[in-house]
């Protein structure tokens, strides 16, 4: 299997997020994070890195965060870490209602700027990893 499956999944996730943005912004936010995750996996794969082996952690998410942290330092771009972390936080908020006093759909419908931020953060990750 080539690395392209990560790229195709990232693109598919972004399209799905766009299609859900208006009526299910909570799912759009969640899927933006997973699109970013697959962009990171694609970047690592193309460069011959095995994230879980090189960055052993308690979970694949922890390994990926460690990879992103290290990559941000190597690239001299802490913004990579910050936008990835924000996407992960927003995804957890949408999935597990962390810090919410309402359901996630209502929260993200009322806070459309957070949804916009997630799409912008995904674009930033793509730009950083594509340069």
N, C-alpha and C positions, 0 to 999 in steps of 0.2 A: 504494500500500500504506500502511496506517495503522500507527501504533505498536503496535497491539494484538497483532501477531504476536510481538513481544518478550515481552509479558505472558503470552500463551498458552504460549509456549515455556518461560518461567520456571516457570509452574504445572505444566506437563507434566514438566519436569525434576524438580521437587520431588516429584511423585507417584512418578516412577520411582525416585528416590533412596529414598523411604520403602519402596517395594516390595522393594528390594534390601538394605535395611539389615541384616537378620538374616543372610542367607546370603552376601552379597557386599558386605561393608562397605567394601571398597576402591573399588568402583564407586559406592557410595552417596556416599562422600566426594567423588569426582571429579564426580559429577553435581550435588552441592550447589554446588560452585564454578561450574559452568555455569549453574545456576539463578540464582545471584547475578550472574553476568555479564549474563544477559538482563534482570534487574531493573535493572541499571545502564544498559543500552542503552535500556530502556523509559523510564526516568527522563530520560535525555538526549533521546530522540526527542520525548517529550511537550513538553519545554521548547525544542524547535527546535534542539538542538545536534547537530552532526555530529562525533562524537568523533575519528575518524581525520583529518578535515580540520583541526579546531581544535587537536588535540594530535598532530601528526605524530611518529611514532616508528619504530623499526626493525620493529615488528610491531604488529598490532592489540591484542595483550595489553599491550604497553608503552604504547600510546596510551590504552587504557582505565585502566591504573594511574595515568597522569598525570592523567586526568580525575578519577578517584576522589580522588587527592591534593588536587587543586585544589578539588573539591567539598567535601571534608572541611574544608578551611580556610575556605571560604565559609560553610559551615553552622556553623562553630565546633564541629565534632564529629570529633575525631581518631579516635574509635572506629570510624568508618566505614572509614577507611583500614586500621586495625589488623585488623578482622575480615575485610575483603576480602583483605588480604595473607595472613592465616592460612589462609583457604580456598584461595587459590592455592597456597600452600606445601604444604598437605596434599594437594591434587590432584596436584601434581608428584611428591610422595613416593609416592602411590598409583600414578601412571602410569609413573614412571621409576625407582622404587625408590631415590630420593635419600635417602641417609643410612640406609637399611635394611640389615639383615644377614639378612633373611628375605624371603619373598614378601609382597606388600602385604596379601593377604587374611588371612594368618596374623597379621601385625602389627596390623591393625585389629580382628581378632577378639579378640586379647589386650588391646588398648588401646581398649576400647569407649568410654571417656570421650572419646577423640579424635573418634570418630564423633559422639557426642552434642554435643561442642563445635561440630562443623561444622554440624549442624542448628540449634544455637542461634545461631551466627554468621549463618547465612542468615536466621533470623528477625529478628536485629538489623538486618541490611541492609534488609530489607523495612520494618521499623518506621521506620528513619531516613529512607528514601526516600519513605515514605508520609506523613510528617508535614509 
